[in-house]
Amino acid sequence: MKLKQTIKRILNEEFNILNEGRYSEPVRQITRDVMKEIISFLRDTESDSMEWSQDYYQESFIEIDSDEDEYDYEDEETETFEIILTAEKNDSDDPYDIDATQDWDEDLSTDTIELNIEINPELFTKSLINKFQAELKDTIRHEMEHLYQTNNPNKNVELTDYDNFVDEVLSPRELPAYIQGFYTQAKTRKMYMDDVIDEWANDRRKQFDSIEDKEYVKSELKKFGKKLLPQAKWR
């Protein structure tokens, strides 16, 4: 069943349908929802922080046809996950910072994607909005990959602790999530994947122990990315 047909089927419900391998429209919708809240927050001169949340639907992983690598939705089921947004205004040297985590919330009994955004209103100019939105889409797509890693038993990716940033980025859990996020951002900004990866690494240079580590991670991300998404725009 095509995504748009599925969305139409549940149009009277207050959720958005998500299913594996068909992320573009859901990512756009979640990004639009979050951007609407962020813009409203920035226009509110009285508030220094805000919280917002909304539930979305995902299709459960029922059965896979290994020959066609497609999902069989004859016994279709749905379950919710929640987007939780917190945002704060600050006086940082950086215009904004976007951080996110995907986890299971015991109290809510649901999967969650938590977005934590810090913005310096004095530095957050109109010229940065498009880049901010593209990085937000990147982050949402990244965390959605983790959501499906968690819920799809065929991915069999475990959450573990890492000794350093390099090991974390290049782990089996994080590598595909980063690449999928970069791909979303590259398409949005009409950039080469290589340039998105270079920019990402340079923005996080303080998290690497050395220049050699940074260059190694960039190289490994590009190598893995070209295998995972050869159809992406590479140099």
Secondary structure, 3 states (H helix, E strand, C coil): CCHHHHHHHCCCCCCCCCCCCCCHHHHHHHHHHHHHHHHHHHHCCCCCEEEEEEEEEEECCCCEECCCCEECCCCCCEEEEEEEEEEEECCCCCCEEEEEEEEEECCCCEEEEEEEEEECCCCCCHHHHHHHHHHHHHHHHHHHHHHHHHHCCCCCCCCCCCCCHHHHHCCCCHHHHHHHHHHHHHHHHCCCHHHHHHHHHHHCHHHCCCHHHHHHHHHHHHHHHHHHCCCCCCC
